[in-house]
Amino acid sequence: ETARVAVDGETLTRFSRKERVVHYGAVIAFFFLAVTGFSVFWGGGFALDTIRSLYAVHFVAGLALIAVGLLKVLMWRQDVSFEHFDRDWFKKLGGYFGHRGGLESGRFNAGQKVFFIFMVASVCVLGTSGLLLLALDGGGVRMALHFIHDLCAILFVIAVLAHMYLGVLLNPTSLKAIVRGVVPREWAREHHPRWLDY
């Protein structure tokens, strides 16, 4: 369901319903993970029962993010593979710093591919360190795991915020694509010509 489908002469399907539902699942899981994680991190004044509830929600949301992350890998593993034309995108920094003219890009541009790979790696690190924290009682290893888990979580949040900024403010058509599933043909020709011509 990753192939583009013409809705009419001017519109293309960019994301299928299944892809959008999986993405919504990732957004919801991320929201609960961020709220519960930072609440525990900074919420020293919470009652013990509240902290236990936060940890429980955090655990379930973490499992959910791992599940939808796996689904995304299965759905988009070919679309996020790097191609020779991605080098030019990197050289011109995606056109964000003054480059004028089109850039070669497949279904996802090189920056989106890097973001996706970083997200998958982060989920692996967060999931592994989180499960190990549940299994270990204390000691230096647990402290090191806490540091890794917290640092990775902060980088994860920063990356997601950057993704939202680029996709919502700088390129609002991307937001419409993940909400409605469709994009104008001319937008696809400008931003993802290799995908359009595939």
N, CA, C and O atoms as a DFTB+ gen file, in Angstrom:
792 C
 N C O
     1  1       0.815      -1.205       0.000
     2  2       0.000       0.000       0.000
     3  2       0.858       1.270       0.000
     4  3       0.406       2.341       0.405
     5  1       2.102       1.128      -0.461
     6  2       2.969       2.292      -0.473
     7  2       3.020       2.957      -1.842
     8  3       3.584       4.043      -1.969
     9  1       2.452       2.341      -2.860
    10  2       2.504       2.932      -4.192
    11  2       1.528       4.094      -4.297
    12  3       0.453       4.073      -3.698
    13  1       1.918       5.116      -5.070
    14  2       1.032       6.252      -5.254
    15  2      -0.142       5.829      -6.136
    16  3       0.024       5.055      -7.079
    17  1      -1.307       6.335      -5.824
    18  2      -2.528       6.019      -6.565
    19  2      -3.205       7.324      -6.936
    20  3      -3.407       8.188      -6.083
    21  1      -3.554       7.470      -8.203
    22  2      -4.210       8.693      -8.640
    23  2      -5.647       8.714      -8.163
    24  3      -6.413       7.797      -8.457
    25  1      -6.024       9.761      -7.424
    26  2      -7.404       9.933      -6.992
    27  2      -8.192      10.589      -8.121
    28  3      -9.310      10.186      -8.443
    29  1      -7.582      11.602      -8.706
    30  2      -8.142      12.245      -9.882
    31  2      -6.971      12.854     -10.643
    32  3      -5.821      12.523     -10.355
    33  1      -7.227      13.717     -11.588
    34  2      -6.157      14.266     -12.391
    35  2      -5.189      15.137     -11.635
    36  3      -4.055      15.314     -12.079
    37  1      -5.598      15.698     -10.490
    38  2      -4.766      16.657      -9.769
    39  2      -4.314      16.169      -8.399
    40  3      -3.536      16.853      -7.733
    41  1      -4.780      15.005      -7.963
    42  2      -4.517      14.553      -6.601
    43  2      -3.987      13.120      -6.591
    44  3      -4.414      12.276      -7.379
    45  1      -3.044      12.867      -5.680
    46  2      -2.474      11.530      -5.526
    47  2      -2.614      11.062      -4.084
    48  3      -2.567      11.865      -3.152
    49  1      -2.785       9.762      -3.911
    50  2      -2.771       9.189      -2.565
    51  2      -1.328       9.062      -2.109
    52  3      -0.524       8.372      -2.736
    53  1      -1.010       9.732      -1.019
    54  2       0.363       9.669      -0.481
    55  2       0.481       8.633       0.632
    56  3       1.472       7.906       0.705
    57  1      -0.527       8.567       1.496
    58  2      -0.527       7.597       2.585
    59  2      -1.863       6.857       2.601
    60  3      -2.927       7.474       2.553
    61  1      -1.793       5.542       2.669
    62  2      -3.013       4.745       2.759
    63  2      -3.652       4.910       4.140
    64  3      -3.040       5.461       5.055
    65  1      -4.864       4.436       4.275
    66  2      -5.543       4.514       5.572
    67  2      -4.770       3.744       6.637
    68  3      -4.640       4.203       7.772
    69  1      -4.261       2.576       6.269
    70  2      -3.495       1.780       7.226
    71  2      -2.244       2.536       7.689
    72  3      -1.927       2.540       8.878
    73  1      -1.543       3.167       6.763
    74  2      -0.346       3.916       7.124
    75  2      -0.676       5.069       8.054
    76  3       0.061       5.340       9.002
    77  1      -1.780       5.747       7.785
    78  2      -2.160       6.882       8.626
    79  2      -2.560       6.427      10.024
    80  3      -2.219       7.081      11.010
    81  1      -3.279       5.316      10.117
    82  2      -3.688       4.798      11.426
    83  2      -2.460       4.408      12.248
    84  3      -2.396       4.687      13.446
    85  1      -1.488       3.764      11.605
    86  2      -0.260       3.392      12.302
    87  2       0.490       4.635      12.768
    88  3       1.025       4.665      13.876
    89  1       0.527       5.661      11.918
    90  2       1.202       6.903      12.301
    91  2       0.485       7.578      13.475
    92  3       1.135       8.082      14.391
    93  1      -0.841       7.588      13.451
    94  2      -1.602       8.144      14.579
    95  2      -1.276       7.378      15.861
    96  3      -1.138       7.968      16.932
    97  1      -1.156       6.057      15.733
    98  2      -0.808       5.243      16.896
    99  2       0.542       5.628      17.472
   100  3       0.719       5.671      18.689
   101  1       1.502       5.910      16.580
   102  2       2.828       6.336      17.035
   103  2       2.753       7.690      17.740
   104  3       3.416       7.901      18.755
   105  1       1.947       8.605      17.202
   106  2       1.799       9.929      17.807
   107  2       1.195       9.818      19.206
   108  3       1.675      10.453      20.145
   109  1       0.139       9.009      19.342
   110  2      -0.520       8.843      20.640
   111  2       0.424       8.199      21.653
   112  3       0.512       8.639      22.800
   113  1       1.136       7.144      21.218
   114  2       2.075       6.474      22.121
   115  2       3.185       7.434      22.545
   116  3       3.570       7.463      23.714
   117  1       3.696       8.216      21.600
   118  2       4.737       9.194      21.925
   119  2       4.233      10.212      22.939
   120  3       4.949      10.560      23.878
   121  1       3.009      10.690      22.756
   122  2       2.445      11.678      23.672
   123  2       2.411      11.139      25.104
   124  3       2.845      11.816      26.036
   125  1       1.897       9.929      25.274
   126  2       1.807       9.357      26.620
   127  2       3.194       9.060      27.199
   128  3       3.417       9.226      28.398
   129  1       4.111       8.625      26.355
   130  2       5.471       8.375      26.827
   131  2       6.134       9.664      27.294
   132  3       6.780       9.696      28.341
   133  1       5.967      10.737      26.503
   134  2       6.593      12.009      26.859
   135  2       6.009      12.569      28.150
   136  3       6.753      13.009      29.027
   137  1       4.679      12.556      28.273
   138  2       4.028      13.117      29.459
   139  2       4.391      12.326      30.712
   140  3       4.765      12.909      31.729
   141  1       4.284      11.001      30.640
   142  2       4.581      10.185      31.818
   143  2       6.072      10.184      32.131
   144  3       6.461      10.214      33.299
   145  1       6.912      10.149      31.093
   146  2       8.351      10.128      31.312
   147  2       8.857      11.389      31.977
   148  3       9.597      11.327      32.958
   149  1       8.456      12.547      31.440
   150  2       8.917      13.801      32.033
   151  2       8.249      14.061      33.380
   152  3       8.821      14.734      34.238
   153  1       7.048      13.536      33.569
   154  2       6.394      13.682      34.877
   155  2       7.174      12.953      35.959
   156  3       7.354      13.476      37.058
   157  1       7.635      11.750      35.651
   158  2       8.437      10.990      36.616
   159  2       9.804      11.635      36.801
   160  3      10.339      11.680      37.909
   161  1      10.364      12.136      35.692
   162  2      11.708      12.724      35.730
   163  2      11.750      13.956      36.622
   164  3      12.691      14.146      37.392
   165  1      10.708      14.803      36.509
   166  2      10.690      16.051      37.267
   167  2       9.662      16.079      38.400
   168  3       9.602      17.042      39.165
   169  1       8.865      15.033      38.503
   170  2       7.767      15.080      39.462
   171  2       8.096      14.468      40.799
   172  3       7.482      13.481      41.204
   173  1       9.060      15.044      41.488
   174  2       9.457      14.503      42.783
   175  2       8.378      14.604      43.845
   176  3       8.457      13.913      44.861
   177  1       7.371      15.443      43.641
   178  2       6.354      15.631      44.659
   179  2       5.148      14.724      44.525
   180  3       4.202      14.840      45.304
   181  1       5.160      13.823      43.550
   182  2       4.011      12.936      43.350
   183  2       3.939      11.888      44.455
   184  3       4.956      11.469      45.007
   185  1       2.709      11.475      44.763
   186  2       2.514      10.371      45.709
   187  2       2.985       9.070      45.067
   188  3       3.062       8.959      43.843
   189  1       3.299       8.086      45.915
   190  2       3.835       6.813      45.431
   191  2       2.859       6.132      44.475
   192  3       3.277       5.597      43.448
   193  1       1.569       6.144      44.798
   194  2       0.575       5.509      43.923
   195  2       0.516       6.197      42.556
   196  3       0.335       5.543      41.529
   197  1       0.668       7.512      42.556
   198  2       0.662       8.258      41.289
   199  2       1.868       7.884      40.449
   200  3       1.752       7.703      39.237
   201  1       3.021       7.768      41.083
   202  2       4.236       7.391      40.358
   203  2       4.095       5.995      39.777
   204  3       4.515       5.747      38.647
   205  1       3.509       5.082      40.538
   206  2       3.300       3.726      40.031
   207  2       2.372       3.733      38.822
   208  3       2.600       3.010      37.852
   209  1       1.329       4.548      38.886
   210  2       0.403       4.656      37.757
   211  2       1.100       5.238      36.534
   212  3       0.879       4.782      35.412
   213  1       1.939       6.244      36.750
   214  2       2.691       6.842      35.639
   215  2       3.613       5.814      34.998
   216  3       3.711       5.742      33.773
   217  1       4.287       5.022      35.819
   218  2       5.169       3.977      35.294
   219  2       4.370       2.938      34.494
   220  3       4.832       2.467      33.455
   221  1       3.185       2.585      34.973
   222  2       2.357       1.594      34.282
   223  2       1.934       2.107      32.900
   224  3       2.021       1.385      31.907
   225  1       1.477       3.357      32.852
   226  2       1.083       3.949      31.572
   227  2       2.301       4.052      30.647
   228  3       2.198       3.788      29.449
   229  1       3.447       4.434      31.202
   230  2       4.679       4.560      30.433
   231  2       5.060       3.222      29.811
   232  3       5.469       3.164      28.651
   233  1       4.926       2.150      30.584
   234  2       5.265       0.806      30.107
   235  2       4.358       0.393      28.957
   236  3       4.839      -0.095      27.934
   237  1       3.051       0.584      29.115
   238  2       2.093       0.195      28.068
   239  2       2.316       1.026      26.800
   240  3       2.291       0.496      25.689
   241  1       2.532       2.332      26.980
   242  2       2.782       3.196      25.823
   243  2       4.076       2.802      25.122
   244  3       4.168       2.876      23.897
   245  1       5.069       2.388      25.890
   246  2       6.325       1.940      25.307
   247  2       6.134       0.704      24.444
   248  3       6.681       0.620      23.345
   249  1       5.355      -0.261      24.943
   250  2       5.062      -1.454      24.149
   251  2       4.307      -1.084      22.876
   252  3       4.555      -1.645      21.808
   253  1       3.383      -0.133      23.003
   254  2       2.619       0.308      21.834
   255  2       3.527       0.942      20.789
   256  3       3.375       0.687      19.594
   257  1       4.483       1.780      21.240
   258  2       5.395       2.431      20.298
   259  2       6.300       1.403      19.614
   260  3       6.600       1.536      18.428
   261  1       6.728       0.399      20.341
   262  2       7.533      -0.664      19.734
   263  2       6.722      -1.377      18.656
   264  3       7.242      -1.680      17.582
   265  1       5.447      -1.645      18.945
   266  2       4.587      -2.352      17.994
   267  2       4.370      -1.537      16.721
   268  3       4.536      -2.054      15.616
   269  1       3.998      -0.261      16.874
   270  2       3.755       0.558      15.678
   271  2       5.069       0.852      14.952
   272  3       5.082       1.008      13.731
   273  1       6.175       0.929      15.702
   274  2       7.472       1.112      15.058
   275  2       7.818      -0.069      14.166
   276  3       8.348       0.106      13.068
   277  1       7.516      -1.269      14.641
   278  2       7.754      -2.474      13.833
   279  2       6.879      -2.465      12.587
   280  3       7.334      -2.820      11.499
   281  1       5.625      -2.060      12.746
   282  2       4.728      -1.975      11.590
   283  2       5.245      -0.968      10.562
   284  3       5.172      -1.210       9.357
   285  1       5.767       0.164      11.043
   286  2       6.317       1.170      10.127
   287  2       7.510       0.623       9.358
   288  3       7.651       0.869       8.160
   289  1       8.367      -0.117      10.048
   290  2       9.520      -0.720       9.371
   291  2       9.048      -1.670       8.284
   292  3       9.590      -1.660       7.179
   293  1       8.057      -2.484       8.575
   294  2       7.535      -3.432       7.593
   295  2       6.894      -2.710       6.408
   296  3       7.012      -3.161       5.269
   297  1       6.217      -1.593       6.671
   298  2       5.524      -0.862       5.609
   299  2       6.477      -0.037       4.750
   300  3       6.297       0.067       3.536
   301  1       7.498       0.553       5.390
   302  2       8.304       1.573       4.698
   303  2       9.765       1.184       4.502
   304  3      10.582       2.032       4.144
   305  1      10.107      -0.078       4.731
   306  2      11.519      -0.457       4.670
   307  2      12.140      -0.180       3.302
   308  3      13.320       0.163       3.225
   309  1      11.373      -0.320       2.228
   310  2      11.915      -0.031       0.902
   311  2      11.959       1.475       0.639
   312  3      12.892       1.975       0.010
   313  1      10.952       2.188       1.118
   314  2      10.867       3.631       0.865
   315  2      11.944       4.428       1.590
   316  3      12.280       5.532       1.162
   317  1      12.495       3.887       2.688
   318  2      13.511       4.626       3.452
   319  2      14.923       4.173       3.119
   320  3      15.877       4.590       3.777
   321  1      15.071       3.328       2.112
   322  2      16.408       2.929       1.669
   323  2      17.048       4.081       0.899
   324  3      16.388       4.734       0.090
   325  1      18.329       4.327       1.151
   326  2      19.000       5.447       0.504
   327  2      19.298       5.131      -0.957
   328  3      19.646       4.005      -1.311
   329  1      19.152       6.161      -1.798
   330  2      19.434       6.064      -3.224
   331  2      20.570       7.017      -3.573
   332  3      20.939       7.871      -2.767
   333  1      21.119       6.873      -4.758
   334  2      22.264       7.696      -5.164
   335  2      21.920       9.188      -5.181
   336  3      22.779      10.025      -4.903
   337  1      20.660       9.523      -5.509
   338  2      20.294      10.939      -5.599
   339  2      20.142      11.600      -4.225
   340  3      20.040      12.824      -4.142
   341  1      20.126      10.807      -3.148
   342  2      20.036      11.383      -1.810
   343  2      21.300      12.178      -1.455
   344  3      21.252      13.075      -0.613
   345  1      22.420      11.852      -2.091
   346  2      23.665      12.577      -1.817
   347  2      23.502      14.060      -2.149
   348  3      23.974      14.925      -1.410
   349  1      22.835      14.343      -3.259
   350  2      22.646      15.731      -3.659
   351  2      21.776      16.471      -2.659
   352  3      21.992      17.655      -2.400
   353  1      20.788      15.776      -2.094
   354  2      19.920      16.383      -1.081
   355  2      20.755      16.798       0.124
   356  3      20.573      17.889       0.664
   357  1      21.676      15.925       0.546
   358  2      22.539      16.242       1.685
   359  2      23.479      17.401       1.361
   360  3      23.681      18.290       2.189
   361  1      24.051      17.393       0.158
   362  2      24.987      18.452      -0.231
   363  2      24.320      19.821      -0.189
   364  3      24.942      20.816       0.183
   365  1      23.045      19.860      -0.575
   366  2      22.323      21.132      -0.614
   367  2      21.449      21.341       0.620
   368  3      20.614      22.244       0.671
   369  1      21.671      20.470       1.620
   370  2      20.980      20.588       2.914
   371  2      19.470      20.699       2.754
   372  3      18.801      21.440       3.473
   373  1      18.964      19.956       1.810
   374  2      17.519      19.884       1.621
   375  2      16.884      21.157       1.107
   376  3      15.659      21.272       1.064
   377  1      17.720      22.126       0.711
   378  2      17.172      23.382       0.222
   379  2      16.721      24.328       1.313
   380  3      16.086      25.342       1.024
   381  1      17.038      24.017       2.574
   382  2      16.579      24.849       3.692
   383  2      17.435      26.097       3.896
   384  3      17.049      27.006       4.631
   385  1      18.607      26.140       3.241
   386  2      19.509      27.270       3.477
   387  2      19.864      27.979       2.172
   388  3      21.034      28.234       1.889
   389  1      18.844      28.288       1.391
   390  2      19.051      29.160       0.250
   391  2      19.059      28.508      -1.109
   392  3      18.978      29.212      -2.115
   393  1      19.155      27.180      -1.189
   394  2      19.155      26.545      -2.507
   395  2      17.814      26.756      -3.205
   396  3      16.751      26.581      -2.608
   397  1      17.884      27.127      -4.454
   398  2      16.675      27.302      -5.259
   399  2      16.643      26.243      -6.351
   400  3      17.671      25.915      -6.945
   401  1      15.470      25.719      -6.605
   402  2      15.349      24.672      -7.611
   403  2      14.971      23.356      -6.967
   404  3      15.045      23.200      -5.749
   405  1      14.570      22.425      -7.786
   406  2      14.114      21.141      -7.279
   407  2      15.255      20.250      -6.811
   408  3      16.399      20.403      -7.239
   409  1      14.927      19.326      -5.933
   410  2      15.870      18.324      -5.458
   411  2      15.291      16.950      -5.719
   412  3      14.102      16.712      -5.508
   413  1      16.130      16.058      -6.174
   414  2      15.678      14.697      -6.433
   415  2      15.284      14.019      -5.115
   416  3      16.014      14.080      -4.127
   417  1      14.144      13.390      -5.124
   418  2      13.667      12.719      -3.921
   419  2      12.666      11.649      -4.300
   420  3      11.852      11.831      -5.206
   421  1      12.735      10.524      -3.593
   422  2      11.758       9.465      -3.792
   423  2      10.523       9.720      -2.940
   424  3      10.147      10.869      -2.711
   425  1       9.902       8.666      -2.480
   426  2       8.707       8.852      -1.659
   427  2       9.031       9.661      -0.408
   428  3       8.235      10.500       0.015
   429  1      10.194       9.414       0.181
   430  2      10.682      10.203       1.303
   431  2      12.015      10.821       0.910
   432  3      12.823      10.188       0.231
   433  1      12.241      12.055       1.337
   434  2      13.531      12.666       1.038
   435  2      14.589      12.156       2.010
   436  3      14.281      11.445       2.967
   437  1      15.840      12.531       1.750
   438  2      16.945      12.002       2.550
   439  2      16.824      12.375       4.025
   440  3      17.159      11.578       4.901
   441  1      16.341      13.598       4.299
   442  2      16.163      14.013       5.683
   443  2      15.116      13.176       6.401
   444  3      15.294      12.822       7.567
   445  1      14.032      12.859       5.717
   446  2      12.991      12.027       6.305
   447  2      13.499      10.616       6.554
   448  3      13.102       9.970       7.524
   449  1      14.378      10.140       5.679
   450  2      14.955       8.810       5.862
   451  2      15.846       8.771       7.094
   452  3      15.806       7.817       7.871
   453  1      16.658       9.824       7.267
   454  2      17.514       9.907       8.456
   455  2      16.665       9.955       9.716
   456  3      16.967       9.283      10.702
   457  1      15.596      10.755       9.681
   458  2      14.703      10.851      10.837
   459  2      14.096       9.489      11.158
   460  3      14.046       9.089      12.321
   461  1      13.642       8.788      10.149
   462  2      13.022       7.480      10.368
   463  2      14.021       6.504      10.995
   464  3      13.698       5.809      11.958
   465  1      15.232       6.458      10.443
   466  2      16.246       5.541      10.974
   467  2      16.605       5.906      12.411
   468  3      16.789       5.029      13.256
   469  1      16.704       7.213      12.683
   470  2      16.984       7.650      14.048
   471  2      15.855       7.244      14.995
   472  3      16.111       6.814      16.120
   473  1      14.623       7.376      14.548
   474  2      13.484       6.996      15.382
   475  2      13.504       5.497      15.696
   476  3      13.269       5.094      16.835
   477  1      13.782       4.685      14.690
   478  2      13.824       3.235      14.905
   479  2      14.941       2.879      15.881
   480  3      14.747       2.077      16.794
   481  1      16.120       3.487      15.680
   482  2      17.240       3.224      16.589
   483  2      16.910       3.682      18.004
   484  3      17.240       2.996      18.971
   485  1      16.262       4.834      18.131
   486  2      15.902       5.354      19.452
   487  2      14.914       4.440      20.164
   488  3      15.049       4.180      21.360
   489  1      13.921       3.953      19.425
   490  2      12.938       3.049      20.026
   491  2      13.627       1.769      20.503
   492  3      13.282       1.234      21.557
   493  1      14.599       1.277      19.731
   494  2      15.337       0.080      20.145
   495  2      16.120       0.332      21.434
   496  3      16.104      -0.491      22.348
   497  1      16.804       1.475      21.498
   498  2      17.594       1.810      22.687
   499  2      16.685       2.037      23.890
   500  3      16.940       1.520      24.977
   501  1      15.620       2.815      23.686
   502  2      14.696       3.111      24.787
   503  2      13.996       1.851      25.271
   504  3      13.857       1.634      26.475
   505  1      13.559       1.026      24.335
   506  2      12.871      -0.205      24.721
   507  2      13.776      -1.155      25.474
   508  3      13.382      -1.718      26.495
   509  1      15.000      -1.337      24.971
   510  2      15.948      -2.250      25.621
   511  2      16.353      -1.747      27.000
   512  3      16.342      -2.502      27.972
   513  1      16.711      -0.469      27.079
   514  2      17.120       0.086      28.377
   515  2      15.954       0.101      29.357
   516  3      16.148      -0.133      30.550
   517  1      14.740       0.374      28.868
   518  2      13.574       0.378      29.742
   519  2      13.279      -0.989      30.330
   520  3      12.974      -1.106      31.517
   521  1      13.370      -2.033      29.498
   522  2      13.126      -3.390      29.987
   523  2      14.212      -3.824      30.967
   524  3      13.926      -4.500      31.955
   525  1      15.450      -3.436      30.695
   526  2      16.539      -3.783      31.611
   527  2      16.379      -3.054      32.946
   528  3      16.698      -3.610      33.997
   529  1      15.893      -1.830      32.910
   530  2      15.654      -1.096      34.160
   531  2      14.603      -1.784      35.016
   532  3      14.678      -1.753      36.244
   533  1      13.627      -2.403      34.371
   534  2      12.608      -3.143      35.115
   535  2      13.194      -4.404      35.753
   536  3      12.748      -4.841      36.813
   537  1      14.201      -4.980      35.090
   538  2      14.753      -6.253      35.559
   539  2      15.832      -6.081      36.625
   540  3      16.066      -6.990      37.421
   541  1      16.492      -4.918      36.645
   542  2      17.608      -4.711      37.583
   543  2      17.154      -3.950      38.820
   544  3      16.287      -3.079      38.749
   545  1      17.759      -4.298      39.963
   546  2      17.375      -3.674      41.231
   547  2      18.164      -2.413      41.539
   548  3      17.599      -1.457      42.069
   549  1      19.422      -2.385      41.228
   550  2      20.229      -1.217      41.576
   551  2      21.650      -1.368      41.110
   552  3      21.968      -2.277      40.343
   553  1      22.516      -0.475      41.575
   554  2      23.927      -0.554      41.226
   555  2      24.309       0.377      40.093
   556  3      23.485       1.123      39.563
   557  1      25.606       0.312      39.731
   558  2      26.132       1.187      38.710
   559  2      25.545       0.951      37.338
   560  3      25.381       1.892      36.561
   561  1      25.224      -0.299      37.027
   562  2      24.646      -0.610      35.711
   563  2      23.289       0.063      35.560
   564  3      22.967       0.600      34.500
   565  1      22.503       0.032      36.618
   566  2      21.189       0.670      36.566
   567  2      21.321       2.191      36.388
   568  3      20.544       2.803      35.655
   569  1      22.296       2.787      37.054
   570  2      22.510       4.225      36.896
   571  2      22.906       4.563      35.461
   572  3      22.446       5.557      34.899
   573  1      23.761       3.729      34.875
   574  2      24.178       3.947      33.492
   575  2      22.993       3.796      32.543
   576  3      22.856       4.562      31.589
   577  1      22.144       2.816      32.803
   578  2      20.953       2.612      31.970
   579  2      19.994       3.796      32.075
   580  3      19.402       4.219      31.083
   581  1      19.851       4.323      33.285
   582  2      19.001       5.506      33.476
   583  2      19.525       6.675      32.645
   584  3      18.757       7.385      31.996
   585  1      20.840       6.863      32.676
   586  2      21.440       7.964      31.920
   587  2      21.190       7.775      30.421
   588  3      20.791       8.715      29.733
   589  1      21.424       6.566      29.920
   590  2      21.220       6.274      28.496
   591  2      19.755       6.472      28.119
   592  3      19.449       7.084      27.096
   593  1      18.861       5.958      28.940
   594  2      17.425       6.050      28.672
   595  2      16.966       7.507      28.649
   596  3      16.238       7.921      27.747
   597  1      17.395       8.277      29.642
   598  2      16.972       9.674      29.736
   599  2      17.549      10.509      28.597
   600  3      16.840      11.320      28.001
   601  1      18.840      10.313      28.289
   602  2      19.475      11.068      27.206
   603  2      18.813      10.759      25.864
   604  3      18.526      11.662      25.078
   605  1      18.579       9.486      25.616
   606  2      17.940       9.086      24.359
   607  2      16.524       9.645      24.264
   608  3      16.086      10.053      23.188
   609  1      15.806       9.665      25.391
   610  2      14.444      10.211      25.406
   611  2      14.448      11.694      25.063
   612  3      13.593      12.162      24.311
   613  1      15.410      12.438      25.614
   614  2      15.495      13.872      25.329
   615  2      15.800      14.109      23.849
   616  3      15.186      14.972      23.222
   617  1      16.740      13.352      23.291
   618  2      17.065      13.475      21.865
   619  2      15.871      13.079      20.999
   620  3      15.622      13.678      19.953
   621  1      15.148      12.076      21.442
   622  2      13.945      11.613      20.739
   623  2      12.910      12.739      20.665
   624  3      12.343      12.998      19.604
   625  1      12.671      13.396      21.782
   626  2      11.688      14.487      21.828
   627  2      12.140      15.648      20.946
   628  3      11.331      16.222      20.217
   629  1      13.419      15.997      21.007
   630  2      13.933      17.090      20.171
   631  2      13.745      16.765      18.695
   632  3      13.334      17.624      17.914
   633  1      14.044      15.530      18.314
   634  2      13.896      15.119      16.909
   635  2      12.435      15.175      16.468
   636  3      12.142      15.610      15.355
   637  1      11.521      14.738      17.328
   638  2      10.099      14.775      16.985
   639  2       9.616      16.219      16.841
   640  3       8.848      16.532      15.931
   641  1      10.065      17.092      17.735
   642  2       9.685      18.509      17.640
   643  2      10.206      19.125      16.337
   644  3       9.505      19.907      15.695
   645  1      11.430      18.774      15.952
   646  2      11.980      19.259      14.686
   647  2      11.172      18.714      13.518
   648  3      10.901      19.433      12.557
   649  1      10.792      17.459      13.599
   650  2       9.966      16.830      12.565
   651  2       8.617      17.544      12.436
   652  3       8.133      17.781      11.330
   653  1       8.027      17.879      13.565
   654  2       6.746      18.590      13.549
   655  2       6.904      19.991      12.960
   656  3       6.055      20.449      12.195
   657  1       7.983      20.659      13.317
   658  2       8.230      22.010      12.787
   659  2       8.390      21.977      11.266
   660  3       7.797      22.792      10.558
   661  1       9.185      21.043      10.774
   662  2       9.427      20.952       9.337
   663  2       8.178      20.510       8.581
   664  3       7.919      20.973       7.471
   665  1       7.404      19.609       9.190
   666  2       6.244      19.069       8.502
   667  2       4.985      19.893       8.632
   668  3       4.098      19.813       7.782
   669  1       4.894      20.696       9.698
   670  2       3.664      21.458       9.935
   671  2       3.830      22.920       9.520
   672  3       2.989      23.465       8.804
   673  1       4.905      23.546       9.966
   674  2       5.071      24.980       9.707
   675  2       5.733      25.258       8.354
   676  3       5.270      26.109       7.595
   677  1       6.804      24.543       8.062
   678  2       7.522      24.817       6.820
   679  2       6.891      24.154       5.606
   680  3       7.051      24.635       4.484
   681  1       6.188      23.071       5.814
   682  2       5.604      22.346       4.688
   683  2       4.231      21.805       5.083
   684  3       4.080      20.602       5.293
   685  1       3.232      22.676       5.186
   686  2       1.922      22.258       5.691
   687  2       1.231      21.191       4.853
   688  3       0.344      20.498       5.352
   689  1       1.620      21.048       3.594
   690  2       1.026      19.990       2.769
   691  2       1.353      18.611       3.333
   692  3       0.573      17.671       3.180
   693  1       2.509      18.496       3.984
   694  2       2.874      17.220       4.605
   695  2       1.897      16.851       5.710
   696  3       1.539      15.683       5.865
   697  1       1.464      17.851       6.481
   698  2       0.470      17.597       7.534
   699  2      -0.853      17.156       6.915
   700  3      -1.483      16.212       7.391
   701  1      -1.267      17.837       5.859
   702  2      -2.511      17.459       5.189
   703  2      -2.417      16.032       4.653
   704  3      -3.403      15.295       4.649
   705  1      -1.220      15.653       4.201
   706  2      -1.043      14.310       3.648
   707  2      -1.263      13.235       4.702
   708  3      -1.873      12.201       4.427
   709  1      -0.761      13.483       5.919
   710  2      -0.897      12.469       6.962
   711  2      -2.291      12.497       7.576
   712  3      -2.703      11.529       8.215
   713  1      -3.030      13.605       7.389
   714  2      -4.401      13.687       7.895
   715  2      -5.392      13.150       6.861
   716  3      -6.250      12.327       7.180
   717  1      -5.265      13.623       5.630
   718  2      -6.221      13.251       4.581
   719  2      -5.736      12.113       3.691
   720  3      -6.534      11.417       3.062
   721  1      -4.433      11.935       3.646
   722  2      -3.876      10.863       2.828
   723  2      -3.546      11.244       1.404
   724  3      -2.951      10.444       0.682
   725  1      -3.912      12.445       0.974
   726  2      -3.713      12.831      -0.424
   727  2      -2.901      14.119      -0.517
   728  3      -2.856      14.916       0.420
   729  1      -2.255      14.303      -1.683
   730  2      -1.473      15.513      -1.957
   731  2      -1.725      15.940      -3.396
   732  3      -2.074      15.110      -4.236
   733  1      -1.549      17.235      -3.691
   734  2      -1.657      17.691      -5.079
   735  2      -0.537      17.097      -5.931
   736  3       0.586      16.926      -5.457
   737  1      -0.845      16.788      -7.176
   738  2       0.151      16.225      -8.078
   739  2       1.355      17.169      -8.239
   740  3       2.501      16.719      -8.279
   741  1       1.086      18.475      -8.330
   742  2       2.171      19.431      -8.515
   743  2       3.097      19.481      -7.307
   744  3       4.305      19.658      -7.458
   745  1       2.534      19.326      -6.099
   746  2       3.360      19.269      -4.886
   747  2       4.279      18.055      -4.944
   748  3       5.463      18.148      -4.617
   749  1       3.731      16.918      -5.361
   750  2       4.539      15.706      -5.480
   751  2       5.634      15.887      -6.522
   752  3       6.757      15.420      -6.330
   753  1       5.316      16.557      -7.617
   754  2       6.310      16.776      -8.658
   755  2       7.449      17.664      -8.147
   756  3       8.607      17.461      -8.510
   757  1       7.124      18.634      -7.316
   758  2       8.132      19.558      -6.791
   759  2       8.981      18.934      -5.694
   760  3      10.198      19.119      -5.671
   761  1       8.348      18.194      -4.781
   762  2       9.048      17.702      -3.592
   763  2       9.493      16.242      -3.689
   764  3      10.473      15.859      -3.050
   765  1       8.800      15.430      -4.467
   766  2       9.125      13.996      -4.543
   767  2       8.991      13.501      -5.984
   768  3       8.182      12.616      -6.265
   769  1       9.787      14.074      -6.898
   770  2       9.630      13.741      -8.315
   771  2       9.894      12.274      -8.648
   772  3       9.242      11.718      -9.532
   773  1      10.841      11.641      -7.955
   774  2      11.131      10.247      -8.236
   775  2       9.968       9.349      -7.843
   776  3       9.706       8.337      -8.492
   777  1       9.282       9.722      -6.786
   778  2       8.096       8.960      -6.358
   779  2       6.967       9.138      -7.381
   780  3       6.262       8.183      -7.707
   781  1       6.805      10.341      -7.872
   782  2       5.742      10.631      -8.847
   783  2       5.986       9.853     -10.129
   784  3       5.041       9.359     -10.745
   785  1       7.247       9.739     -10.538
   786  2       7.567       9.104     -11.819
   787  2       7.759       7.609     -11.699
   788  3       8.001       6.925     -12.694
   789  1       7.650       7.094     -10.468
   790  2       7.904       5.657     -10.255
   791  2       6.874       4.806     -10.987
   792  3       6.929       3.578     -10.922
